[in-house]
Amino acid sequence: MKLIQALRCAGNFRTAFDFGGREVAHWFPGHMAKGLKQMRASLKSVDCVIEIHDARIPFSGRNPVFQETLDVRPQMLILNKMDLADPSSKQRILKMLENGGARNVLYTNCLKQADDSIKKLVPMVVKIIESNPRFNREETANYCLMVIGVPNVGKSSLINALRRTNLRKGRASRVGGEPGLTKAVLTKIQVCERPPMFLLDTPGVLPPKIDSVETGMKLALCGTILDHLVGEDIIADYLLYSLNKLGEFSYVKKYDLQEPSDDIQRVLKHIAVKLRKIQRVKAITGGTSPSPCRTTQQPLTTSYEPSEKESWA
């Protein structure tokens, strides 16, 4: 009965998102340009380049500059945060990536304390390196990898996960939920003893120009672009639109809504009341009474953290 009600509501929802004529937010601060220059300069001491991207958006927002300027070394693609992605689409995505030329692809969840995929990474990298010429590093006994990607996809988390798995040591790179924590190419960080393997952590680098507003919105939803550059209200509205479009109505149960909604203001107000994120304010009523003020309650800014498993291509 609830499913039928949800589908009935969804029939009246938006079929396209109105971006209101807004342009793509360009976020290419100085440390990104400097970091990209440092990456190019460090290639001579690198055996393999590992690109990390968010598994929820495997095709959106990957920086083409990486393929254009760093492809002189063997490359591997890691799709991180697999616990937040739709597992049913994994094989389809791998096939599409392979058709696009990405043959060394690994799904990971770097925040998981014991992730089996992390254990597979070192043998995969060694195989990739040994099957390609090492040029000036032919006589070097250790392996050096460079970790690249757009902001906040888990580059530092990967380094910490490898150290935790192979060396039983704590984290060496700072991690956080906001993009832009790593500002420069760091020194070599050891992540394995047998074989001796080191990684270079790098700052997240976005393309200087993002292809479309929708791509920018997907990047913002995944925390790759700072929220205020897009607008928290627009991001929340696009999330609601995407959930409804995909038929993911679990937010209704999570926040005790009566039915799915296509009105972001209505949803946010309901969530604010449920989470007690409201504040009392005085509003001028404009009346002629001795006390033309009344106290109202307004919702504070709220954020919705989706638990749904999605893949936005």
Steps between C-alpha positions, in 0.01 A plus 500: 500500500782740591683415176190578295459829685864589438471422129182703478678799653803454278282527192456870573865573576748694285642316200785750459688719745485875448849642557360851469749608238786475748855439380744239617694603810870513410718406794865485394692671780873562487599185688337285227701661222816474710421137590452402135837656415664305784339176378650544154842573649484188721416254219866410439515337846164320469432146377120507488223760527191406702192709431229488767143598428164479677322172420162679504596711197745280306468701179424852624767754579816295439772746408603452134825687575621190686473280191648769276809585707569205729449209260874449450483260795276193545169590658246334726150621584359450850130561560483578870199524736352185350285460811300805385462383138247267342659150492259378231656735243861399571549261207330735254725787611815285478405399145440862398831609652682218322347607169631848576855371550511458882599138552657515846203588721444418867207579731596592859364625830805661659326589826419137575745360754551174311420542132591197287538717191785693666689170534469448124646839412872436555513178290300673223734800496813283495359304203420824314847645562688183403306471176609849391846656445629691804744712297732691737373298801594159359771443761300641792399234753200683647175605337363853508137579423325833455140531626289749304135596473246778543447634856350290781493160330725327755861539383637550851264231632649251252852572626389455860313178413808353330717585800242350734476180294865443406701670775255491792568870547279802553408767252763717335274729298237735633143415398169680535150543359572824315690535172837672486677370813813388313657812351826374348682187379642342814819302553505124450292302748580132546196271471660157465826321593484192275535623237624844613234740375455874548216734408483871422184668627382789281239776525166443333490672163177582318485576130544876446164485321224255599304372199145570618294631789368148566852359525587778745189419702595133525849596613350732762267225625801275555691770688753569226406867465446724802126531572485878507639523145182334375250580775385262773133544407564416134707194595223375732236555232706314239548212745125478558439511124757223442358274773149535360620443146675178605198383698695513827235598756666377819533862614123488563540237772825647634341838571141385567351674199148401402595451136777582250529867419637710218503817711842549662382778733223280636743211553765717668246660734372157602855375561585814700202449729574129541865565588412802717710724278279804543548843655265767630501831317295819533310609192337840448131447425429856388184522709381799708490311827723615789725200437529452122757221541442131513733212569531236230711193451727463202706198399875522523703385204482123486689248296380164378758222490366235264547139593364388165740310277510679168715529192468823304680447173 
